[in-house]
Amino acid sequence: MIPSRFLLAPVTAAIMLTLSACAPMHHDDAPLAQKTLPQRLETQLPPELAHGWPGSDWWRSYHDSQIDQLVAHALKDSPDLAIVQQRIKLAQAQTRMQEANDGPQMDFSANVERQKMSAEGVMGPFALTDPAAGTTGPYYTNGNFGLTAGWDLDLWGKNRAQVEARVGVIRAKQAELAQVQQMISANVVRLYWDVQTLLALKEVKQQTLAAQKKIVNVEALLYENGINSSVDDVEINIDYVKTQQQLDDIDGRINIAKAQLAAMTGNARAASNIKRAPLAQVHSRVPDQMGYGLLARRPDLQEAHWYIESSLSQVDAAKAAFYPDVNLSAFLQNDALHLSDLFRGSAQQMGIVAGLTLPVFDSGRLNANLDIVRAESNLSIASYNKAVVDAVNDVEKAASQLNAVAAENQHQLTVLKGTQKLKALAQARFNAGLISGARLSAATLPDLSEQAKAIQLHGKWLNADVQLISALGGGYQAGKA
């Protein structure tokens, strides 16, 4: 009898030879460096617009119930949100599937088979009928039932890395959901203020049209009485028609904006019944130190960050694939050639198997897979770095635009004070009987023109306010997606 130590030696040598012959991992590229922000980003804003981040329900700072209602409808019924929510559910289900693959598995199975044995095959003796030998051929009805179990030990963490990659995708999708919510709410608020700006502008243009109408009527009366020539009223008639055209254009733009709101909110009635409301004051806030905070406040940056984390876990899984897989399996079954014997104790069989799978030669498949996942990871990092730069530029641009429009508004208020004084003076002269009603109407036209400019600048200011809030992340905070 050969001693057991002599049998163990060749087995050990075979295992060592196999391990040394595994597929070699070539040099792996280093991951790209992720861009960081300085502690402080400088923004040039008026002092009253500094020191703070937008809140999660930032649109409520306008104190307008119509905005609250429209945003609520948009966030409730948005098909874009529904798509992202289903993506999150899909990613969660895929993660649970990957986690299940990392745990032990157990199955129950049962089979019944009716077969005819071949007299010319390996099982030829069973084709004969020989009760003494235990054969009753050639037909047999055999069966088996029992439990089988298996477990991949995942010694190198390949399965765990794949689970972590799936978790990263879930968190990225959650950040994507917050980004979509932010975009929807910003677009609704922007469109709402566009409608309110146009409604306010329409009122001023209607007043302008009424004043021009008075002047046209007086000029026509003077012409009928031979006081003026027909040429004198040409210019005012042209201005009157232009104002009518402007009103038609405003009505068309209002209808388009309301139609867009109806499409976004899924509520045509709420969009079409928007009532005239005063244009709100701007309430944007920019914190003193925005560098690091911006990374956690922008959902698009968090989405890109989690895709990086997912890709790095995929790299770990690709590296672990070079190492041997060790798995355990076991079975406990009853197996009999005749169904009448299936439930006897003698039909029971059991066993435990320890398996090892090691890649030895794969024509470069594993290395190619590692190159792919590393390139995808570096691409995610490069995209993130670009998104960081774009985010900083968005904030700086939005802050500068808000500052510029705020300055224009202040200058326009100064101009309005001047035109209002001139209008008041004309009113006083009219009251004293020094000028006619037509002259009073003519004196109000410059003030109405400047009012129209002020309204348009105010609308531009509100648009810039929403743009800055979007650039700051719209109240989002990492971990609260």
matplotlib code that plots the C-alpha trace (Angstrom):
import matplotlib.pyplot as plt

x = [0.0, 1.4, 1.7, -0.7, 2.2, 3.5, 0.0, -0.3, 3.0, 2.1, -1.3, 0.3, 2.8, 0.0, -1.8, 1.3, 2.0, -1.5, -1.3, 2.0, 0.5, -2.5, -3.2, -0.8, -2.2, -0.5, 0.3, -2.9, -3.1, -3.4, -6.8, -7.1, -7.0, -10.4, -10.6, -11.2, -12.4, -10.7, -12.1, -13.6, -15.1, -15.2, -18.6, -19.5, -23.0, -24.7, -24.3, -28.1, -27.8, -25.0, -24.7, -26.8, -27.8, -31.2, -33.6, -35.0, -38.3, -36.6, -39.6, -41.6, -39.5, -41.5, -44.6, -46.8, -49.4, -49.7, -46.1, -46.4, -49.4, -47.7, -44.5, -46.4, -48.4, -45.2, -43.3, -46.2, -47.1, -43.8, -43.0, -39.3, -39.4, -41.3, -38.5, -35.8, -37.8, -38.1, -34.4, -33.8, -36.1, -34.2, -30.8, -32.1, -33.4, -30.1, -28.2, -30.4, -29.7, -25.9, -26.1, -28.0, -25.3, -22.8, -24.6, -25.2, -27.8, -30.0, -32.3, -34.7, -35.2, -37.1, -37.0, -38.8, -37.5, -38.8, -36.1, -35.2, -31.7, -29.5, -28.2, -25.2, -24.2, -22.1, -25.3, -26.0, -26.5, -29.4, -31.2, -31.5, -34.1, -32.1, -33.7, -30.7, -28.5, -31.1, -31.9, -35.4, -34.8, -35.0, -37.5, -36.9, -38.6, -35.9, -36.2, -34.4, -35.1, -33.1, -31.3, -28.3, -26.4, -23.5, -21.5, -18.9, -16.6, -15.5, -12.1, -10.9, -14.0, -15.1, -18.7, -18.6, -17.0, -19.8, -22.4, -20.6, -20.6, -24.4, -24.9, -22.9, -25.3, -28.3, -26.9, -26.1, -29.7, -31.0, -28.9, -30.2, -33.7, -32.9, -31.3, -34.5, -36.7, -34.5, -34.7, -38.4, -39.1, -36.7, -38.3, -41.8, -40.9, -39.1, -42.1, -44.4, -42.4, -42.3, -46.1, -46.4, -43.9, -45.9, -49.2, -47.7, -46.2, -49.6, -51.2, -48.7, -49.1, -52.9, -52.5, -50.1, -52.7, -55.4, -53.2, -52.3, -56.0, -56.9, -54.2, -55.3, -58.9, -57.9, -55.7, -58.6, -61.0, -58.5, -58.2, -61.9, -62.1, -59.3, -56.8, -54.2, -53.1, -53.5, -49.7, -49.5, -51.1, -49.1, -46.5, -48.9, -51.0, -47.9, -47.1, -50.7, -50.6, -47.1, -48.5, -51.4, -48.8, -46.9, -50.1, -50.8, -47.2, -47.5, -50.8, -49.1, -46.1, -48.4, -50.3, -47.1, -45.8, -49.1, -49.1, -45.5, -46.6, -49.6, -47.4, -44.9, -47.5, -50.0, -52.7, -53.9, -56.6, -54.1, -51.8, -54.5, -56.0, -52.9, -53.9, -52.0, -49.6, -47.0, -43.5, -41.6, -38.4, -35.2, -34.2, -31.1, -28.4, -24.8, -22.7, -19.4, -17.5, -18.9, -16.0, -16.3, -20.0, -20.8, -19.7, -22.3, -25.0, -25.1, -27.0, -25.3, -21.8, -23.0, -24.4, -21.0, -19.2, -21.2, -20.6, -16.9, -17.3, -19.2, -16.5, -13.7, -15.6, -15.8, -12.1, -11.6, -13.9, -12.0, -8.7, -10.2, -11.2, -7.5, -7.5, -9.0, -12.6, -13.2, -16.7, -18.3, -21.2, -23.1, -26.0, -28.3, -30.5, -32.4, -31.7, -33.1, -33.3, -36.8, -39.4, -40.3, -36.9, -36.7, -37.7, -35.5, -32.6, -30.3, -31.3, -29.8, -26.7, -24.8, -21.6, -19.5, -17.4, -14.8, -14.1, -11.3, -11.4, -8.3, -7.8, -4.6, -4.9, -7.7, -6.2, -6.0, -9.7, -9.3, -6.6, -8.8, -11.8, -9.5, -8.5, -12.1, -13.3, -10.3, -10.9, -14.6, -13.6, -11.1, -13.8, -16.1, -13.4, -12.7, -16.4, -16.7, -13.7, -15.4, -18.6, -16.8, -15.3, -18.7, -20.4, -18.0, -18.5, -22.3, -22.2, -19.9, -21.8, -25.2, -23.9, -22.4, -25.6, -27.8, -25.5, -25.5, -29.3, -29.7, -27.6, -29.7, -32.8, -31.4, -30.6, -34.1, -35.7, -33.8, -35.1, -38.6, -38.5, -37.6, -40.4, -42.9, -42.0, -42.5, -45.9, -46.9, -45.9, -48.0, -51.0, -50.6, -50.6, -53.7, -55.5, -54.6, -56.0, -52.7, -52.5, -55.1, -56.0, -54.1, -51.0, -51.4, -51.7, -48.6, -46.8, -47.6, -46.2, -42.5, -43.3, -45.3, -42.4, -40.0, -42.4, -42.4, -38.6, -38.6, -41.0, -38.9, -35.8, -37.6, -38.5, -34.9, -33.9, -36.2, -34.9, -31.4, -32.4, -33.8, -30.7, -28.4, -30.5, -30.2, -26.4, -26.2, -28.0, -31.6, -31.5, -30.1, -27.8, -25.8, -27.3, -30.8, -31.7]
y = [0.0, 3.4, 5.8, 8.7, 11.2, 10.0, 10.5, 14.0, 15.2, 15.0, 16.6, 19.5, 19.9, 20.0, 22.7, 24.8, 24.4, 25.4, 28.5, 29.6, 29.1, 31.4, 34.2, 37.1, 40.5, 43.2, 46.7, 48.6, 52.3, 54.6, 56.3, 59.9, 62.5, 63.9, 67.7, 69.5, 73.0, 75.7, 76.5, 79.7, 80.8, 84.6, 85.9, 89.5, 90.1, 92.9, 92.5, 91.8, 88.8, 87.1, 84.7, 81.6, 78.6, 78.1, 75.9, 72.6, 74.3, 77.5, 78.6, 79.3, 82.3, 84.1, 83.8, 83.0, 80.2, 79.8, 78.9, 76.3, 74.7, 74.6, 73.1, 70.5, 69.4, 69.2, 67.1, 64.8, 64.0, 64.4, 61.6, 62.5, 61.8, 58.5, 57.3, 58.0, 56.4, 53.2, 53.4, 53.5, 50.5, 48.6, 49.4, 48.3, 45.0, 44.4, 45.1, 42.6, 40.0, 40.6, 40.3, 37.0, 35.7, 36.2, 34.0, 30.3, 28.6, 25.6, 23.8, 20.9, 18.8, 15.6, 13.5, 10.5, 8.8, 5.8, 4.3, 1.2, -0.1, -0.9, -4.5, -3.3, -0.4, 0.0, -0.8, -3.9, -6.4, -4.3, -5.0, -8.6, -10.1, -11.8, -11.5, -13.2, -10.3, -7.8, -6.9, -6.8, -5.2, -3.8, -1.2, 0.8, 3.6, 5.3, 8.4, 10.7, 13.6, 15.6, 18.8, 20.4, 23.4, 25.6, 28.6, 30.7, 31.7, 34.9, 34.9, 37.8, 40.0, 39.9, 39.5, 42.1, 44.6, 44.1, 44.7, 47.9, 48.9, 48.4, 50.4, 53.2, 53.1, 53.3, 56.4, 58.0, 57.4, 59.0, 62.1, 62.0, 62.1, 65.2, 66.8, 66.2, 67.5, 70.6, 71.2, 70.8, 73.1, 75.7, 75.6, 75.9, 78.9, 80.5, 80.1, 81.4, 84.6, 84.9, 84.8, 87.3, 89.6, 89.5, 90.1, 93.2, 94.4, 93.9, 96.2, 99.0, 98.5, 98.8, 102.0, 103.2, 102.3, 104.2, 107.3, 107.0, 106.5, 109.8, 111.7, 110.1, 111.1, 114.7, 114.9, 113.6, 116.2, 118.9, 117.8, 117.7, 121.3, 122.3, 123.2, 120.5, 119.0, 115.2, 114.8, 115.9, 112.7, 110.2, 109.5, 109.0, 106.7, 104.6, 104.4, 103.4, 100.5, 99.4, 99.2, 97.1, 94.8, 94.6, 93.6, 90.9, 89.6, 89.7, 87.7, 85.1, 84.8, 84.4, 81.6, 79.8, 80.1, 78.8, 75.9, 75.0, 75.1, 73.0, 70.4, 70.4, 70.3, 68.0, 70.5, 72.7, 74.3, 75.6, 76.9, 78.6, 80.3, 82.0, 85.3, 88.5, 88.8, 91.4, 90.6, 89.3, 90.7, 88.6, 86.5, 84.6, 83.8, 82.9, 81.6, 83.1, 79.9, 77.9, 75.7, 72.3, 72.9, 73.2, 69.6, 68.3, 70.8, 70.0, 66.8, 66.5, 66.5, 63.9, 61.8, 61.9, 61.2, 58.0, 56.8, 57.1, 55.0, 52.4, 52.3, 51.9, 48.9, 47.4, 47.8, 45.9, 43.1, 42.9, 42.5, 39.8, 37.8, 36.9, 34.9, 31.4, 30.9, 28.6, 27.2, 24.5, 22.3, 19.5, 17.1, 14.9, 12.7, 9.5, 7.8, 4.4, 2.5, 1.4, 3.7, 1.0, 1.4, 5.2, 5.8, 3.1, 4.0, 2.2, 4.6, 7.6, 9.3, 12.4, 14.2, 17.4, 18.9, 21.6, 23.2, 25.5, 27.3, 29.2, 31.1, 29.7, 30.9, 33.1, 34.8, 38.1, 38.2, 39.2, 41.8, 43.3, 43.4, 45.2, 47.7, 48.3, 48.9, 51.1, 53.2, 53.6, 54.6, 57.2, 58.4, 58.9, 60.8, 63.0, 63.7, 64.5, 66.9, 68.7, 68.9, 70.5, 73.2, 73.8, 74.0, 76.7, 78.6, 78.3, 79.9, 82.7, 83.4, 83.3, 85.5, 88.0, 88.1, 88.7, 91.4, 93.1, 93.0, 94.2, 97.3, 97.9, 97.7, 100.4, 102.7, 102.1, 103.1, 106.4, 107.0, 106.1, 108.7, 111.3, 110.4, 110.3, 113.8, 115.0, 113.2, 114.8, 118.2, 117.6, 116.6, 119.8, 121.9, 120.1, 120.6, 124.3, 124.4, 125.2, 122.1, 120.0, 116.3, 115.3, 117.0, 115.3, 111.9, 112.7, 113.5, 110.1, 108.1, 108.5, 107.3, 104.3, 103.5, 103.5, 101.4, 98.8, 98.7, 98.4, 95.4, 93.7, 94.2, 92.9, 89.8, 89.4, 89.8, 87.0, 84.8, 85.4, 84.6, 81.2, 80.6, 81.3, 79.0, 76.2, 76.8, 76.4, 73.0, 74.2, 73.3, 69.8, 68.3, 65.1, 62.2, 63.6, 62.5]
z = [0.0, -0.9, 2.1, 2.1, 2.2, -1.1, -2.6, -1.1, -2.6, -6.3, -5.5, -3.8, -6.6, -9.1, -7.2, -6.9, -10.6, -11.5, -9.3, -10.8, -14.3, -13.8, -16.4, -15.5, -14.9, -16.9, -15.7, -14.7, -15.5, -12.5, -11.9, -12.9, -10.1, -9.1, -9.3, -6.0, -5.4, -3.4, 0.1, -1.1, -4.4, -5.0, -6.2, -6.8, -5.5, -3.7, 0.1, 0.6, -1.7, 0.3, 3.2, 2.6, 0.5, -1.2, 0.8, -0.5, -1.2, -2.4, -4.6, -1.4, -0.7, -3.4, -1.3, -4.2, -3.8, -7.6, -7.9, -5.0, -6.8, -10.2, -8.8, -6.8, -9.9, -12.0, -9.4, -8.9, -12.5, -14.3, -16.8, -16.5, -12.8, -13.4, -15.7, -13.2, -10.3, -12.4, -13.1, -9.3, -8.7, -11.5, -9.9, -6.5, -7.9, -9.7, -6.5, -4.6, -7.3, -7.0, -3.2, -3.6, -5.9, -3.1, -0.6, -0.3, -2.5, -1.9, -4.3, -4.1, -7.2, -8.1, -11.3, -12.7, -15.8, -17.9, -20.1, -22.1, -21.6, -24.6, -24.6, -26.6, -24.4, -21.2, -19.2, -21.4, -18.5, -17.2, -20.5, -19.4, -17.0, -14.3, -10.8, -9.2, -10.5, -9.7, -13.3, -14.6, -18.0, -20.4, -19.1, -15.9, -14.1, -12.0, -9.9, -7.5, -5.2, -2.7, -1.8, -3.4, -2.0, -3.2, -2.0, -3.8, -1.0, -2.8, -1.1, -3.2, -3.0, -6.6, -5.8, -3.0, -5.3, -7.9, -5.1, -4.2, -7.8, -7.9, -4.8, -6.4, -9.3, -7.0, -5.3, -8.7, -9.8, -6.6, -7.3, -10.9, -9.5, -7.4, -10.5, -12.5, -9.7, -9.5, -13.3, -13.3, -10.5, -11.9, -15.3, -13.9, -11.8, -14.7, -17.0, -14.3, -13.9, -17.7, -17.7, -14.9, -16.6, -19.8, -17.9, -16.2, -19.5, -21.2, -18.6, -19.3, -23.1, -22.7, -20.9, -23.6, -26.3, -24.4, -24.2, -27.9, -28.7, -27.0, -29.0, -32.3, -31.6, -30.8, -33.9, -36.0, -34.5, -35.2, -38.8, -39.3, -38.1, -40.5, -37.7, -38.5, -41.8, -42.4, -42.2, -38.5, -37.1, -39.2, -36.6, -33.7, -35.9, -36.6, -32.9, -32.1, -34.6, -33.3, -29.8, -31.1, -32.7, -29.4, -27.5, -30.1, -29.6, -25.8, -26.0, -28.2, -25.9, -22.9, -24.6, -25.5, -21.9, -20.5, -22.9, -21.8, -18.2, -18.9, -20.5, -17.6, -14.9, -16.5, -15.4, -18.2, -16.0, -13.4, -16.1, -18.1, -15.0, -13.8, -12.1, -12.3, -9.3, -8.4, -9.5, -6.5, -5.1, -5.6, -2.6, -3.8, -1.3, -2.0, 0.9, 1.9, 1.5, -1.4, -2.6, -0.9, -0.2, -3.9, -4.5, -2.0, -3.1, -6.8, -7.6, -11.0, -9.3, -6.7, -9.6, -11.3, -8.0, -7.4, -10.9, -10.2, -7.0, -8.9, -11.6, -9.1, -7.6, -11.1, -11.4, -8.1, -9.4, -12.7, -10.7, -8.5, -11.5, -12.0, -8.8, -8.2, -7.4, -4.5, -4.0, -1.9, -2.9, -1.2, -2.0, 0.0, -2.3, -2.7, -6.0, -7.2, -10.4, -9.4, -7.9, -5.4, -3.9, -4.0, -0.3, 1.2, 3.4, 1.1, -1.7, 0.1, -1.1, 0.0, -0.7, -0.3, -3.1, -2.8, -6.2, -7.4, -10.7, -11.8, -15.1, -16.8, -20.4, -21.7, -24.8, -22.9, -22.1, -18.4, -19.2, -21.9, -19.4, -16.9, -19.5, -20.4, -16.8, -16.0, -19.1, -18.2, -14.7, -15.9, -18.3, -15.4, -13.5, -16.5, -16.9, -13.2, -13.4, -16.3, -14.4, -11.5, -13.7, -15.4, -12.0, -10.8, -14.1, -13.8, -10.4, -11.4, -14.5, -12.8, -9.9, -12.4, -14.4, -11.4, -10.2, -13.6, -13.9, -10.3, -11.3, -14.4, -12.2, -9.9, -12.8, -14.2, -10.9, -11.1, -14.6, -13.5, -10.7, -13.3, -15.7, -12.9, -11.9, -15.4, -15.5, -12.2, -13.5, -16.7, -14.5, -12.5, -15.6, -16.9, -13.6, -13.9, -17.4, -19.0, -21.3, -23.0, -22.3, -25.4, -24.2, -20.8, -22.6, -24.6, -21.4, -19.9, -22.8, -21.8, -18.3, -19.6, -21.9, -18.9, -16.9, -19.6, -19.6, -15.8, -15.9, -18.5, -16.4, -13.3, -15.3, -16.4, -12.8, -11.6, -14.4, -13.3, -9.7, -10.7, -12.8, -9.8, -7.6, -10.2, -10.3, -6.5, -6.7, -5.9, -2.2, -2.7, -0.2, -0.6, 1.3, 1.1, -2.4]

ax = plt.figure().add_subplot(projection="3d")
ax.plot(x, y, z, "-o")
ax.set_aspect("equal")
plt.show()
